[in-house]
Amino acid sequence: MQRRQFLATAAASALAGCQEAPRTLEGGFAGIDMARGHRLRDLLARGPLPAPAVVRRTQVLIAGGGVAGLAAARALRLAGVDDFALLELEDEAGGNSRAGQVAGIACPLGAHYLPVPGDDAREVQDLLEELGLRRRVAGRWQYDERHLCHSPQERLFFEGEWHEGLLPVHGVGAGTLAQYRHFAAQVAALGQAARFPMPMLKGFDAKRPLAPSHQALDAMLFDDWLTLQGLDDPHLRWYLGYCCRDDYGAGTARVSAWAGIHYFASRHGFHAPGEAAPGEREAVLTWPEGNGWLTRRLAEPLRAGGQLRTGCSVLRIAEGRQGVEVDAYNHATDSVERWQARRCVVALPVLMAARVLRQPPDFLQEAARRLQWAPWLVANIHIDAPLQDRPGAAPAWDNVLYQDANPGGLGYVNAGHQRLDARAQHTLPTVLSYYQALGDLPQGREQLATQPWTHWAHAALATLGVPHADLARRATRVDITRYGHAMAIPTPGLLGFLSKIGLQRPMGGRKQLSNGERAPWLPTPTTARLAFAHSDWSGYSVFEEAFTRGHAAGGVAAG
């Protein structure tokens, strides 16, 4: 028995002997101030806005402090532009990649890992080098192992036991394994026919936005493509549905076939059991607080320099010939502030950008009409001691339940998994972050807004109580973070539409470089004085997409 498994089993046996009654559960809603967002909605619906109490001026204004907005700010600083301001609705920047604490333990409020980026994501690679997460040793790049996910990385609760990996393998029949191999072959063949870059905007070409094979995949549902391929095995279908909900917030019946293939072909491929994966298994960077580790470091210099303004809701963006005028509601002073800038990076979700922009361009209005968003929640569960576990694979960082009883349930990650002291991993309190994508749940957004926090907390505890029978006794607090429009869903036809928007002329046309060549087309939707940046413009929400688009928009705004 592995040492980790022995420690966990020993702790579980000790706990099993204790017969404490389930304690009164503490908790509530945390992370997102929905009342603040609703106040913004009400202000926009009333008609004329209150007169501004103060007028401020800056060279560039960034509206929105998620990953894209923070990346735009970094690009401005790298270009030598310090005269800018970033306005963020919440009290902390970071968007879906923010972090929090429960009982003093850091935990993610949203995105919780970053796959080691490939060469298409050079902007992300540069960021990681700047933060000291990777360095060149003897001509090869090496990542700081303290920040790479510790082993074991993932496990699946399947047929009453824990199994290594997330693909159902043990006990499945020959027909299932054959379908695994067939799907792996299809992913490999499609990847050879046309690249699936990450970020996807690196695959656009000004003369031909999409390869024919991508156009065909983008035109149909992933479910329909799988049916055409004869891929109907329930174990494979469950796994592919889990993967789509994990990255896109909705399952195979809503996302395009392009999105379903892109999940695998853009990064690690799909490898059937028994097939050797080329090179090492995909590594991921993670921290107890998830990607909040990254966004806090992106925000630190902005807070120190006075450029970050939190608690500010953007109400109106008006583009003129001489500049941009932005009205924002300051929640701390209960007043409207007016900002005047030469240019503006609109790093807001498309739905919000279309509402606040006066005379929005046609492409923005059409994007807001076409896009669909998945609601999402994170339940951060504090436990005062290690949990009783079922037989099988040792406790891992990512723990997934086959056919989770909750609609859209994606399992949990353990905030204590990255502790360097192995004994501390299995003796000290920790936080389990349970994820639930509600893109397939009817009226999911309405339920998220109206159900009490206890509804979601007890549902999470009940489903995780199947592999952990003592969870109700060990849980002391559950904090629920809600996202009404967490991520765009890559529905059929969306890729083709967004790829054309991304090829518009950047601000000021195509500049001439010092060597006489024309600057490349920037994959950033722009108008004369506005540059749009958000993962929505990729049609799905991952760090590489948001950061690369924000970085490009910041470069455009820097002039």
N, C-alpha and C positions, 0 to 999 in steps of 0.2 A: 504494500500500500504506500502511495506517495506520501511524503511528509505533510504536504498541505492537506491532503484528504484525511490523514490520520488526525491532524489537529482539529479539522472541522467536525469529524465524526465524534471525537472525544468531547468537544464542546457541545455538540448536539445531544450526546447521551446524558451529559450533566444537566442540560436544560430540560430534557424530557422528564427527569425526575422531579422537577419543580412543577407544582400544580397551581400556580397563581391564576386567579380569575382574570379575564380580559379587563384591562384598565380603561378608565374613561379617556377617550381619544381627544387630544387637542389638535388644533389645526385651523385652517382657513384658506382663503384665496390670497395668493402672493404673486409678486413678480410683475404683473401687468395691472395698471390702474385703469380698469374698464370704465369707471365713472368719469375719469379725465377724458378718455376718448369719446364717450357719449356727450360730454359737455361741448367738445369740439363740434360734434355732429349737430347739436342743438344750435350752436352759434351760427353755423353755416346755413341752417334752415330758417333762421329768423328774418333774413333779409340784409339790410345794410349793417355793416360792422361798426362797432364803436369807434370813435375817433382815436387815433394813436396818441398815447400819452408822451411818447418820446420818439425821435427820429435818429437812427444810427446809420453810419455809412461804413462800408467795407469794400474791398476790391472784388472778392468772390464770396458768395453766400452758399452754404451747403444746407439743403433742407432734408433732414433725416439722418439719424446717427446710428443706423445699422452697419453691417459689415461694408456695404457699398459706400456709405457716407464716410466712414472712417478711412477706407481705402482712398477715396478722393482727397481727403485731408492730407493723407500721407504723400500722395502724388504732388499736391501743391507744395508741401514743405520740401520735397526733393527737388522741385523746380525753383526753389528759392522764393516762393510766395508765402509770406507770413501774414499778410493783411487779408484774413478771411475769418469767417465765423461759421460755426456748425450749430444748427438748432435741432434739438431732440425732445420729443414729447415726454419720454419717461425721465426718471431721476438719474438713470445711468444709461450710457450709450451701449450699443451692442446688438440691438434688435433681437432676433431669435437665437443669438449666441451670447446671451447674458448669463451671469452666474448669481448664486445666492448662498445663503447659509441656513441650516436648520440645526438648532441646538449647538451652534458654534462650529458645525462641520460644513465645509465648502461643498457645493453640489451644483450641477448644471440646471439652468431653467429652460434650456432648449438644446441646441446642437451640442453634442458631447464628444466629437472626435473629428480628426482631419486625416484622411489617407495621405501617406507620403506622396507629394505631388510629382507628376511626370514633367517632362520637358515642355509640354504645351502650356503648363501653368508656371511660366518663368517668373511672373510677378509674385506669385505665392512663394516660390523657391527663394526669391530675393528677400522677402519678408522673413522667412525662417532663418536665413543666413544672418540677417540683421539682428534677430532676437537670440542668436547663439544656439539655435536648435540644430543647425547642420554646419559642417566645416569640411574643407578638403584635406584629406590625409593621404599622402603618397599618391596624389593624382586622382583619388576617388572620393566621392562625397560620403560622409558618414554622419548619421544622426545621433544625437545625444540619447543614449539608451534609457536615461532616467525619464524621458518624456515619451518614449515609445511604449505602447501598451504592453504591460507585463503578461507573462504566460501564467496560466492558460487564458486565452483571449475570449473564447466563446463556447457555449454549450447549449444543447437543446433538451428540454424535458419532453420525452416521447415514450409512450407506452409504459408510463409509470417509473421511468428511470431517466437519469441525466446521461446524455451522450455528447462526445466531443464534436464540435462543428455545429452548423445550423441546418444542414441538409439531411433529411430523414434517410438513414442508411440501414441501420440494424433491423433485421427481420423483414425487410421489404423483398418483394419477389423479383424474379428475373425480368418480368415485363417493365417494372419500375426502373430497374437499372438500365435497360435498353433505351427507355425514353430519356433518361439522364444523358446517355451517350449521344442520342440523336440531337437533343437540344444543344449540347456542347459543340457538336459538329456544325450546327447551324450558326451559332454565335461566331465560331472561328471563320466560317465561310463569309458571313456578312462583314466581319471585320476586315477581311482581305479585299472584299469588293470595294469598300470605301471606309475611310478612317472615321472613328468615333472619338474625336478629341475631347479632352477635359481641360479647360472649359470648352464647351461646344462651339462658342463663337469663333474659336481659332480654326474651325473647319470651313468657314464661309469664304467664298470667292466672289469678287465683284462682278465677274462675268457669268458665273453659274453658282447661285447660292447653295443649291443642294444637289448632291449626287442622285442619279435616277433611283438607285436602290433605297436611299433615304427618303425620297419622295414617296415611294411605294409603301414603305413602312409607316411613314407619317400619316398616310391617308386612311389607316384602318386601326381598329382596336387591337390591343395585344391579345385579348381573349380570342378574337376572330382569327388572328394569325396563328395562334397556337392550335386552334381547331383545324385549320387548313393543313397544318403540319402533322396532324394526327397525335398531338401531344395532349392527352386527356387524363394522364395518370393523376390521381388525387394528391399524392405526395409531392409530385413536381409542381402541380398547380398551387398547392398550399405555399410551397417555398417561394415561387415566383410572385404570388400575391403578397406575401410578407415583404419581399424585397421592394416591390413597388410602393407599398404603404410606407415603408421605412424612408425612402428617398422622395416620394412624390405625394404622400398623404392620402392616396387612394389606390385601389387594387387594379387588377388586370382588366376588369370590365369598364374602366373609365380612362385609363392611360393609353396612349398610342403604342403601336408595336415598335416604333422607333425608340420610344422611351424605355420600353421593356428590354430591348436589346442593348441600348446604350448603357444601362445600369451595369452590365457585365463587360461589354466590348470596350468601353472607355477606360477601364481600369484593370481588373484582374482576370477577365474572362470567366468562363464557367467550366469547371473540371469535374467530370463524372468520377465516382469512386473507382480507384484503381488506376486512373490515368495520372501520369506524372505532370505536375504543374511546372512550367518553365520558370527556373529561378526560385527565389524564396517566396514564401507566402506573402501576400500583401500586408505591409506594416501600416499601422495607424498611430498617430500621435494623439494622446489623450491626457487629461489632467483631472484631479478630483472635481474641479469646477467646470469641466468640459471646455468648450471653445471660449467661455468667458475668460480663460487665461490669456487668449490671444487678443480679444477685443479690449480688455482692460489695459494691455500694453500699447495698443494702438491709441487708446484714449488718453493715456497718461501725459504725453507731451502737449496735447491740446488743452487739457485742464490746467496744466502748469502755465501755459502761454496765454490763458484767458480766452481761447478761441471756442471752447466748448460751452454751449449754453443749454443746460438741461431744463426740463419742466417748461418747455416752450412749444406750443402747438401752432403749426403753420396753418394760417387761415386763408391767405390769398397770395397768389404769385401773379404779377402783371408784368409782361414783357413789353418794353418800349424801345424806341429807336436809340436812345442814349444809355439805356441800362435796364435793370430789373428792380421792381419794387415788391417787397415781401412784407405782409402784415402777419404778426405772430402774437398769440395770446400767452402772456407770462403768467403761469399759475401761481407763482409766489407773490407777485405784486398785484394780481387780479386786474391786469391792464393789458391793452394792446400796444405793441411796439412795432414801429415801421423801420424796415431795413432797406437801404438803397445800395445797390451793388452794380458793378460793371457786368458781371456774369453770375449765373446761378447753376449749381449742380442740384438737380431734382432727384434726390436719392430716396424718394418716398415710394411706397407700394403703388402700382399703377392705378388701383382703384382710388386711392387718396389723391394722387397727382391729378387725375381727371377732375376731381371735385374742387380742388383749390386753385387750379390754374385758370385764369381768365383767358377766354378765347383759346382753348386747348387745340393743338394741331389735330388734324384728322387722324393721324396714325395713333395718337394717344387715346382718342375717343374710341377708335375701333379696337385697340388693345384692351381697353377697359370693358368693352362689350363682349369680347371673345373669351377673356381669361376667366377661369373658375379657380376658386381657392378652397383649400382644405382646412377646416378647423382642427385644432390640436390641443392636447393637454399633457402636462407633466405632473405626476404625483410624486413628490419627494417625501419618502417615508423614513423617519428616523427610528432606528432600532437600538436598544440599549445593550445588546449582546448578540453574538453570532446566532444564526438560526439553525434549527434542526433541519437536516437535509435528507433527501432521498438517495438511494444507492446510485452508483455510477460515477460519471466524470466529476472531478473536483470543482469547487466553486470557482467561477470565472468572472471576468469583467462584465461581459455581456451574457445575459441569461434569458433565453427565449422559451416560451411555452408553445408546443405544437397545438394548433387550434385553440388559442386563448379564448376563454369564455366571454371576455369583453369585446365588443365590436371594435376592430382596429387595434387591439392590444398588441404591443410590440416587445413585451418583456421589460427587463430592468437592467441597469448598470449599477455597479457597486462603487460608490465614491471612495471607499477605502482600499480598492484594489491596487492603487499605485503606491501605497505605503511601502517604503523600503524595508521595514522591519516585518519579516514574514509572521512572526508571532503576533505583532500588533494587528495584522490583517484579520486574525481569527479570534481575537480576544476583546478588542475595543469596540465601542459603539460606532456605527456608520450610518450612511444614508443610502437607501436604494431609490434610484430614480426610475419610476415606471412610466412608460410612454404609451400614448394612445392616439392614433390618427383617426379622425372622425370624418374623413372625406366620403366614406361610403355609408355613413349613418344618416338615415332620413331625418331631416330637421336637426342635424348635428349642431349647427351653429346656434339655433334657438335653444336647444337643450343646454348647451354650454353656458349660455347667458342666463338661463332661468333656474337650472337645477342648483340646489345648495351644495356647498363643498363636501358635505358628508356623503352625498350621493356618489360622487366620484371616488372619494376616499374609501368607502366601504366596498365599492366594486373592485378597486385595485387590491385591497386586502383579501377579499374573497378569492379572487383568481390566483393570487400568489400564495394563498393558504393551501392550495392543492399540493405543491411541492414542499412547502414550508409550514407544517402543521401548527407550529407555535408562534406564527407571525403576529396573531392578534394579541398575544401576551407580551411580545417583545416590542411592538410598535408603540412609541410614546407620542408621536406627532406626525401629521400628514399635511403638507402644504401643497395646494393645487395652483398651478400656473396655467392660465387659459390663453389661447391664441385664436381669435375668431377667424382671422384670415392668415393662417400661419404660412402657407406656401402655395404657389401656383401649381395647378395640376396640368401636366403636359398631355392635353387631350388631342385627338386626331386633328390634323390640319394646322395646329398651332405653330409647329416648328417652321413650316413653310412661310407662314405669315410673318413671324418674328424675324426670320432670317433676312427678309427683304427690308424690314425697318432698319436692321443693324447695318445695312450697307448705304444708308443715306450719307450725303456729304457732311463731313465734320464742320464745325463752326469756322467760318472764314474761308471755306474751300480747301483745296489740297495745297499745302505749303511746299515750297521748294527747299530741299535740303542743301547743305553746304557743298555736297558732291555733285549738285546739279540734278539729282533725281527727285521725283515727286514723293512726298511722304505717303506711306500706305494708308489705305482707307481704315479709319478707326471704326470698330464695330459698336458705335455708340449712337443711339438716337439723339439728334440734336435739332435745334432751331437756331436762329441768329445769335441768341444770347443764353440759351438754355442747353444744358447737357443732361440727359436722363441716365440714371444709373440705379439699378436694383436687380436682384435676381429674377424678378418677374419678367424682365426682358429676355431671359433665357427660357422662360416657361416652367422652371422648377427651381427649387431653393437648395443650393449647396454652397459651401464657403468659396470654392474656387470660382464659381460663376459670379457671385456677388462681388468678391474682391477684385477680380479682373475687370469687370464692368466699371466699378467705382474708380479703379486706378486709371482706366482709359478716360473716363469723364473728367477726372481731376487734371489729367494732362491736357485735355482740350480746353478746360476753363483757364488753365495757367497761360494759355495763349502761346 
